[in-house]
């Protein structure tokens, strides 16, 4: 990820395939969109020069924890990767010459979290890795003080970043208007559901009461395990996705991955099959009792936990992961649209509500609250990167619209700086809903949710601009 390394890789992008298109037009278009996204991200916008997240992910070792190969083989690969940290850090420090101060500050906790992979004194490799990580952290600490004051990409570059990956030209103003309309709809759903929970209370009081119903920190993972079993069984009983053989491990989130409350990973296309991982960001040991309680209240209330499992496991990410492993070509199994992946999982949340995963109004409140969190992300991404919002403004927006407070609101706001496409959840959901309506109109009485979902997921996770293929093959 050094400047010269990126230039060399971009020059070779496409390789010999450039003169030999894939036989399937959809696959060719998918590959072309993926290549163009890299040219925009690393060529035109040079994000590896300004965003430390690219380099943090390059150093991350969490992938070796998954059981894709025998333990000894994974341990060797992990150790070899760790041995390359000094080279990776040298490349990162050379590249990161444009890091805005707010972006450095936002990513420093993730960089420091990489220390969890190092065992000081274990051997020369670990010691060299520790020294390299210290250099990396100190580089970001300097940037947090000396870097440019604004982390905004600018509206034009944000639109270019979003659209290039999805094979689309986008109008941010038009998207922002739809985002605002969705926020209004979700507020109505939330408030109406709150009245069903308690007709005599104000919605804000009902939300606070629901937030108070959360497990203790040491019970979050055991309760998630029960919810995972219920969601997998329900999705299978309703035949909502093509594949129902979802196996899941529920684990704490590694410190270097704490960009969100929860996340899911699954075996990649050419790996040996293995259970998916559903990981959750528990309160950190150094937090005060008040900070830990606020994190649990706003992130892990029991009603929200049920919705998180729908999103991350079934019929969301891990169900989608099973379908992607079985898509019909190497291109479809390998190249992924982040907007479609997150959009599908977000779509599944309200799908679970309408199809009866939980009938209690508290679950409906959670669906609306999580959707408000995601639509607020899109609004804040546009605001932060157009320069209309500061991080403090974004944090207030999360407090006002989503009832987040303290570290949870600040966490969401900072994420918008280093993850400028985190509005992809809502954008992708819009695309799935639009495609579903087109399928209803085209297929008429032959339309069904299982047919539509299978037609979409059998494509893998194509860019939003290529979703129409599902209507042709479904």
PLY file of the C-alpha trace (Angstrom):
ply
format ascii 1.0
element vertex 474
property float x
property float y
property float z
element edge 473
property int vertex1
property int vertex2
end_header
0.00 0.00 0.00
2.94 2.36 -0.55
2.39 5.05 -3.22
4.57 3.20 -5.72
3.01 -0.16 -4.87
-0.49 1.19 -5.47
0.54 2.84 -8.75
2.05 -0.43 -9.98
-1.02 -2.43 -9.03
-3.41 0.05 -10.65
-1.38 -0.01 -13.86
-1.75 -3.79 -13.99
-5.45 -3.77 -13.09
-7.43 -5.93 -15.49
-4.30 -7.76 -16.62
-4.61 -10.06 -19.62
-8.36 -10.25 -19.00
-8.63 -6.74 -20.42
-8.45 -8.14 -23.96
-10.54 -11.25 -23.19
-13.92 -10.27 -21.73
-15.80 -12.75 -19.59
-18.31 -14.72 -21.70
-21.24 -13.66 -19.50
-22.12 -9.96 -19.99
-23.21 -9.63 -16.35
-19.89 -11.02 -15.13
-17.98 -8.70 -17.45
-19.91 -5.67 -16.20
-19.41 -6.78 -12.58
-15.65 -7.12 -13.04
-15.48 -3.77 -14.81
-17.31 -2.03 -11.96
-14.94 -3.54 -9.38
-11.91 -2.39 -11.36
-13.31 1.11 -11.79
-14.01 1.36 -8.07
-10.35 0.64 -7.32
-9.20 3.21 -9.87
-11.40 5.83 -8.24
-10.63 4.95 -4.60
-6.87 4.54 -4.94
-6.16 6.44 -8.15
-8.39 9.50 -8.49
-9.11 9.97 -4.78
-5.91 8.34 -3.40
-7.69 7.33 -0.20
-4.65 5.32 0.90
-2.87 8.68 1.29
-5.52 10.17 3.62
-7.44 7.35 5.29
-5.52 5.15 7.77
-8.26 2.51 7.65
-6.82 1.09 4.43
-3.56 0.35 6.24
-5.16 -0.81 9.48
-7.09 -3.42 7.50
-3.85 -4.39 5.73
-2.26 -5.16 9.11
-5.30 -6.84 10.66
-4.85 -10.53 11.61
-8.40 -11.45 12.63
-8.97 -13.51 9.47
-6.64 -16.21 10.74
-8.97 -16.90 13.66
-11.57 -18.46 11.39
-11.23 -22.21 10.95
-10.64 -22.17 7.18
-7.58 -24.46 7.52
-5.83 -26.56 10.20
-4.79 -24.57 13.25
-1.06 -25.07 12.68
-1.30 -23.86 9.09
-3.25 -20.77 10.13
-0.76 -20.05 12.92
2.12 -20.15 10.42
0.28 -17.83 8.04
-0.54 -15.45 10.87
3.09 -15.38 12.00
4.28 -14.73 8.44
1.79 -11.88 8.13
2.97 -10.44 11.44
6.56 -10.64 10.18
5.53 -8.31 7.32
4.21 -5.63 9.65
7.44 -3.58 9.53
7.19 -3.45 5.72
3.48 -2.68 5.89
4.00 0.08 8.42
6.83 1.59 6.37
4.53 1.66 3.35
1.72 3.15 5.45
3.87 5.93 6.85
5.16 6.77 3.36
1.62 6.82 1.97
-0.22 8.62 4.77
0.99 12.13 4.06
-2.46 13.73 3.74
-4.27 12.52 6.86
-6.73 15.10 8.22
-6.55 15.55 11.99
-10.16 14.40 12.61
-9.58 11.26 10.54
-6.38 10.44 12.41
-8.15 10.90 15.73
-11.09 8.73 14.63
-8.89 5.83 13.53
-6.35 5.91 16.37
-8.41 3.55 18.59
-8.46 1.00 15.76
-4.71 1.32 15.20
-4.01 0.92 18.90
-6.32 -2.09 18.93
-3.88 -3.91 16.65
-1.65 -4.32 19.72
-3.89 -7.21 20.74
-2.22 -9.31 18.03
1.29 -8.80 19.44
2.92 -10.76 22.27
5.90 -8.66 23.43
8.92 -10.82 24.16
7.49 -13.89 22.41
10.12 -13.81 19.64
11.93 -11.43 17.31
8.95 -11.22 14.95
6.60 -10.06 17.71
9.15 -7.57 19.01
9.69 -6.09 15.52
5.93 -5.94 14.99
5.50 -4.11 18.31
8.08 -1.51 17.32
6.50 -1.09 13.89
3.03 -0.63 15.39
4.42 1.97 17.78
5.81 3.91 14.78
2.43 3.69 13.04
0.51 4.91 16.09
2.95 7.77 16.64
2.54 8.79 12.98
-1.24 8.98 13.45
-0.83 10.83 16.75
1.21 13.49 14.96
-1.41 13.70 12.21
-4.12 14.13 14.84
-2.30 17.28 15.96
-0.73 18.57 12.76
-3.02 17.29 9.99
-5.46 19.42 7.98
-8.47 20.45 10.08
-11.16 19.05 7.79
-11.77 15.39 6.99
-14.40 16.17 4.35
-14.01 14.59 0.93
-16.28 17.15 -0.72
-19.65 16.44 -2.30
-18.32 15.69 -5.77
-15.73 13.20 -4.53
-18.26 11.51 -2.22
-20.66 11.07 -5.16
-17.81 9.72 -7.27
-16.76 7.31 -4.51
-20.30 6.00 -4.04
-21.27 5.72 -7.69
-18.07 4.21 -9.07
-18.40 1.06 -6.97
-22.00 0.51 -8.01
-21.84 1.18 -11.74
-24.02 4.28 -11.32
-23.97 8.02 -11.67
-25.62 9.40 -8.55
-27.28 12.65 -7.56
-26.50 13.34 -3.91
-29.24 15.95 -3.60
-31.83 13.49 -4.88
-30.56 10.80 -2.53
-30.58 13.23 0.39
-34.23 14.07 -0.30
-35.15 10.38 -0.27
-33.16 9.96 2.95
-35.16 12.74 4.59
-38.45 11.19 3.46
-37.36 7.82 4.84
-36.46 9.42 8.15
-40.00 10.85 8.38
-41.56 7.44 7.58
-39.42 5.68 10.15
-40.24 8.23 12.82
-43.91 7.54 12.24
-43.33 3.77 12.47
-41.29 4.21 15.65
-43.77 6.51 17.36
-46.79 4.41 16.40
-45.04 1.28 17.68
-44.13 3.09 20.90
-47.81 3.90 21.43
-48.58 0.21 21.04
-46.02 -0.58 23.75
-47.44 2.03 26.12
-50.36 4.21 24.95
-49.90 6.61 27.85
-46.17 7.33 27.58
-44.27 9.68 25.32
-42.28 7.83 22.63
-38.97 9.05 24.12
-39.92 7.62 27.51
-40.91 4.30 25.93
-37.59 4.11 24.08
-35.70 4.77 27.31
-37.69 2.07 29.06
-36.91 -0.43 26.29
-33.23 0.53 26.43
-33.22 -0.24 30.14
-34.10 -3.85 29.31
-30.67 -5.15 28.40
-28.46 -8.01 29.58
-25.38 -7.51 31.69
-22.13 -7.41 29.73
-21.30 -11.03 30.55
-24.73 -12.19 29.34
-24.77 -10.43 25.96
-23.12 -13.29 24.07
-25.18 -16.11 25.71
-28.41 -14.27 24.88
-27.26 -13.65 21.31
-26.65 -17.38 20.89
-30.29 -18.12 21.72
-31.50 -15.42 19.34
-29.31 -16.77 16.54
-30.92 -20.20 16.78
-34.41 -18.67 16.66
-33.63 -16.48 13.62
-32.02 -19.29 11.60
-34.99 -21.59 12.27
-37.53 -18.88 11.38
-35.85 -17.94 8.09
-35.73 -21.61 7.08
-39.39 -22.22 8.01
-40.45 -19.31 5.79
-38.04 -20.24 2.95
-36.90 -16.62 2.72
-33.42 -17.33 1.32
-31.99 -19.98 -1.01
-29.78 -21.62 1.65
-30.71 -22.55 5.21
-27.58 -24.41 6.37
-26.24 -21.48 8.40
-23.79 -22.33 11.19
-22.69 -19.50 13.49
-20.16 -18.78 16.23
-20.98 -15.82 18.48
-17.83 -14.09 19.76
-16.50 -10.77 21.11
-15.32 -8.27 18.50
-11.51 -7.93 18.22
-10.33 -4.47 19.30
-8.97 -3.65 15.84
-12.41 -4.34 14.34
-14.50 -2.19 16.69
-15.90 0.00 13.91
-19.47 -1.08 14.64
-21.57 -2.65 17.38
-21.65 -5.99 15.60
-20.41 -7.68 12.44
-20.52 -10.97 10.58
-17.89 -12.78 8.52
-18.15 -16.00 6.55
-15.96 -18.38 4.61
-14.80 -16.89 1.32
-15.42 -18.46 -2.05
-12.27 -20.59 -2.28
-11.82 -21.40 1.39
-12.87 -24.62 3.05
-16.35 -24.32 4.45
-16.58 -23.22 8.08
-19.11 -21.65 10.45
-19.75 -17.94 10.08
-18.74 -15.57 12.85
-21.09 -13.10 14.49
-18.99 -10.73 16.61
-20.18 -8.03 19.01
-18.42 -5.01 20.52
-18.78 -5.37 24.28
-17.94 -2.51 26.69
-14.20 -1.98 26.98
-12.47 -2.87 30.28
-11.22 0.67 30.84
-14.61 2.31 30.59
-16.41 3.73 33.59
-19.54 2.03 34.87
-21.58 4.89 33.39
-19.99 4.54 29.93
-20.47 0.76 29.94
-24.10 1.09 30.99
-24.80 3.65 28.26
-23.16 1.41 25.66
-25.33 -1.54 26.68
-28.49 0.55 26.90
-28.22 2.16 23.48
-26.59 -0.74 21.66
-27.75 -3.99 23.25
-31.29 -3.65 24.50
-33.09 -6.95 24.07
-35.40 -5.65 21.35
-32.43 -4.28 19.37
-30.51 -7.53 19.81
-33.26 -9.44 18.00
-33.03 -7.05 15.06
-29.23 -7.27 15.00
-29.43 -11.04 14.65
-31.81 -10.72 11.69
-29.35 -8.31 10.05
-26.11 -10.13 10.80
-27.19 -13.78 10.64
-30.51 -14.87 9.12
-31.92 -14.00 6.70
-29.24 -11.28 6.57
-25.48 -11.46 6.14
-24.65 -15.07 6.95
-27.58 -16.40 4.89
-26.37 -14.18 2.05
-22.85 -15.53 2.58
-24.09 -19.07 1.98
-25.69 -17.95 -1.30
-22.53 -16.13 -2.40
-20.41 -19.23 -1.92
-22.75 -21.05 -4.32
-23.21 -18.36 -6.98
-22.78 -19.61 -10.53
-19.40 -18.14 -11.51
-16.06 -17.26 -9.96
-16.71 -13.58 -10.62
-20.04 -13.65 -8.77
-18.54 -15.58 -5.86
-15.60 -13.23 -5.49
-16.49 -9.61 -6.34
-18.88 -7.99 -3.90
-20.86 -4.77 -3.69
-20.75 -3.40 -0.16
-23.96 -1.47 -0.80
-25.83 -4.61 -1.83
-24.40 -6.68 1.03
-25.39 -4.12 3.65
-28.56 -3.13 1.82
-29.78 -6.73 1.74
-29.20 -7.20 5.46
-30.91 -3.90 6.25
-33.85 -4.82 3.99
-34.20 -8.03 5.99
-34.90 -6.10 9.19
-38.27 -4.72 8.11
-38.91 -7.91 6.16
-38.67 -9.79 9.46
-41.19 -7.40 10.97
-43.73 -7.71 8.16
-43.29 -11.49 7.87
-43.74 -12.09 11.59
-40.37 -12.98 13.14
-41.49 -11.10 16.23
-45.02 -9.77 16.69
-44.44 -7.70 19.85
-44.44 -3.92 19.29
-41.07 -3.60 21.07
-39.48 -5.38 18.10
-41.16 -2.92 15.73
-39.67 -0.07 17.76
-36.24 -1.70 17.42
-36.63 -2.12 13.65
-37.52 1.55 13.32
-34.73 2.64 15.68
-32.06 0.66 13.83
-33.36 1.93 10.49
-33.21 5.48 11.86
-29.61 4.83 12.89
-28.78 3.75 9.33
-30.64 6.55 7.59
-28.93 9.00 9.96
-25.61 7.53 8.87
-26.42 8.42 5.28
-27.46 11.94 6.26
-24.29 12.37 8.33
-22.02 10.95 5.62
-23.39 13.55 3.23
-23.16 16.25 5.89
-19.64 15.40 7.09
-18.14 15.08 3.62
-19.91 18.07 2.10
-18.61 20.17 4.99
-22.11 20.95 6.27
-21.55 19.01 9.53
-18.78 18.69 12.09
-18.28 15.48 14.05
-20.02 17.17 16.98
-22.96 18.07 14.72
-23.18 14.46 13.54
-23.10 13.17 17.12
-25.98 15.51 18.01
-27.90 14.23 14.99
-27.52 10.66 16.26
-28.74 11.79 19.68
-31.74 13.65 18.28
-32.85 11.12 15.67
-31.75 7.80 17.18
-31.66 8.52 20.95
-27.97 7.59 21.09
-25.85 9.29 23.72
-22.32 9.41 25.07
-19.75 7.10 23.46
-22.36 5.45 21.21
-23.29 8.73 19.48
-19.64 9.80 19.22
-18.69 6.36 17.83
-21.28 6.60 15.06
-20.29 10.16 14.17
-16.55 9.40 13.98
-17.21 6.36 11.83
-18.64 8.65 9.16
-15.19 10.19 8.70
-13.18 7.03 8.05
-16.09 5.09 6.50
-17.62 7.69 4.15
-19.79 5.09 2.41
-21.56 3.97 5.59
-24.79 5.33 4.13
-24.67 2.21 1.94
-27.10 0.41 4.28
-30.00 2.69 3.42
-28.97 3.15 -0.20
-28.74 -0.59 -0.74
-32.11 -1.14 0.96
-33.68 1.41 -1.39
-32.25 -0.51 -4.36
-33.62 -3.88 -3.14
-37.06 -2.39 -2.51
-37.09 -0.73 -5.94
-36.10 -4.01 -7.59
-38.76 -5.91 -5.63
-41.43 -3.54 -6.91
-40.18 -4.01 -10.48
-40.34 -7.79 -9.99
-43.93 -7.57 -8.75
-44.92 -5.61 -11.83
-43.03 -7.82 -14.30
-43.86 -11.23 -12.81
-47.42 -10.50 -11.80
-49.13 -13.44 -10.12
-45.91 -15.47 -10.38
-44.18 -13.14 -7.92
-43.26 -14.47 -4.49
-40.72 -13.42 -1.91
-38.79 -16.73 -2.11
-38.57 -16.40 -5.91
-37.46 -12.78 -5.76
-34.90 -13.38 -3.02
-33.44 -16.41 -4.79
-33.16 -14.53 -8.10
-31.31 -11.71 -6.37
-29.01 -13.71 -4.10
-28.10 -16.23 -6.81
-26.25 -13.33 -8.48
-23.99 -13.10 -5.44
-23.70 -9.45 -4.42
-23.64 -7.43 -7.66
-23.31 -3.63 -7.88
-26.60 -1.78 -7.57
-26.41 -0.77 -11.21
-26.51 -4.45 -12.25
-29.41 -5.67 -10.10
-31.74 -5.73 -13.09
-30.16 -9.05 -14.18
-32.17 -10.70 -11.38
-35.41 -9.87 -13.22
-34.11 -11.42 -16.43
-32.95 -14.72 -14.89
-35.45 -15.05 -12.04
0 1
1 2
2 3
3 4
4 5
5 6
6 7
7 8
8 9
9 10
10 11
11 12
12 13
13 14
14 15
15 16
16 17
17 18
18 19
19 20
20 21
21 22
22 23
23 24
24 25
25 26
26 27
27 28
28 29
29 30
30 31
31 32
32 33
33 34
34 35
35 36
36 37
37 38
38 39
39 40
40 41
41 42
42 43
43 44
44 45
45 46
46 47
47 48
48 49
49 50
50 51
51 52
52 53
53 54
54 55
55 56
56 57
57 58
58 59
59 60
60 61
61 62
62 63
63 64
64 65
65 66
66 67
67 68
68 69
69 70
70 71
71 72
72 73
73 74
74 75
75 76
76 77
77 78
78 79
79 80
80 81
81 82
82 83
83 84
84 85
85 86
86 87
87 88
88 89
89 90
90 91
91 92
92 93
93 94
94 95
95 96
96 97
97 98
98 99
99 100
100 101
101 102
102 103
103 104
104 105
105 106
106 107
107 108
108 109
109 110
110 111
111 112
112 113
113 114
114 115
115 116
116 117
117 118
118 119
119 120
120 121
121 122
122 123
123 124
124 125
125 126
126 127
127 128
128 129
129 130
130 131
131 132
132 133
133 134
134 135
135 136
136 137
137 138
138 139
139 140
140 141
141 142
142 143
143 144
144 145
145 146
146 147
147 148
148 149
149 150
150 151
151 152
152 153
153 154
154 155
155 156
156 157
157 158
158 159
159 160
160 161
161 162
162 163
163 164
164 165
165 166
166 167
167 168
168 169
169 170
170 171
171 172
172 173
173 174
174 175
175 176
176 177
177 178
178 179
179 180
180 181
181 182
182 183
183 184
184 185
185 186
186 187
187 188
188 189
189 190
190 191
191 192
192 193
193 194
194 195
195 196
196 197
197 198
198 199
199 200
200 201
201 202
202 203
203 204
204 205
205 206
206 207
207 208
208 209
209 210
210 211
211 212
212 213
213 214
214 215
215 216
216 217
217 218
218 219
219 220
220 221
221 222
222 223
223 224
224 225
225 226
226 227
227 228
228 229
229 230
230 231
231 232
232 233
233 234
234 235
235 236
236 237
237 238
238 239
239 240
240 241
241 242
242 243
243 244
244 245
245 246
246 247
247 248
248 249
249 250
250 251
251 252
252 253
253 254
254 255
255 256
256 257
257 258
258 259
259 260
260 261
261 262
262 263
263 264
264 265
265 266
266 267
267 268
268 269
269 270
270 271
271 272
272 273
273 274
274 275
275 276
276 277
277 278
278 279
279 280
280 281
281 282
282 283
283 284
284 285
285 286
286 287
287 288
288 289
289 290
290 291
291 292
292 293
293 294
294 295
295 296
296 297
297 298
298 299
299 300
300 301
301 302
302 303
303 304
304 305
305 306
306 307
307 308
308 309
309 310
310 311
311 312
312 313
313 314
314 315
315 316
316 317
317 318
318 319
319 320
320 321
321 322
322 323
323 324
324 325
325 326
326 327
327 328
328 329
329 330
330 331
331 332
332 333
333 334
334 335
335 336
336 337
337 338
338 339
339 340
340 341
341 342
342 343
343 344
344 345
345 346
346 347
347 348
348 349
349 350
350 351
351 352
352 353
353 354
354 355
355 356
356 357
357 358
358 359
359 360
360 361
361 362
362 363
363 364
364 365
365 366
366 367
367 368
368 369
369 370
370 371
371 372
372 373
373 374
374 375
375 376
376 377
377 378
378 379
379 380
380 381
381 382
382 383
383 384
384 385
385 386
386 387
387 388
388 389
389 390
390 391
391 392
392 393
393 394
394 395
395 396
396 397
397 398
398 399
399 400
400 401
401 402
402 403
403 404
404 405
405 406
406 407
407 408
408 409
409 410
410 411
411 412
412 413
413 414
414 415
415 416
416 417
417 418
418 419
419 420
420 421
421 422
422 423
423 424
424 425
425 426
426 427
427 428
428 429
429 430
430 431
431 432
432 433
433 434
434 435
435 436
436 437
437 438
438 439
439 440
440 441
441 442
442 443
443 444
444 445
445 446
446 447
447 448
448 449
449 450
450 451
451 452
452 453
453 454
454 455
455 456
456 457
457 458
458 459
459 460
460 461
461 462
462 463
463 464
464 465
465 466
466 467
467 468
468 469
469 470
470 471
471 472
472 473
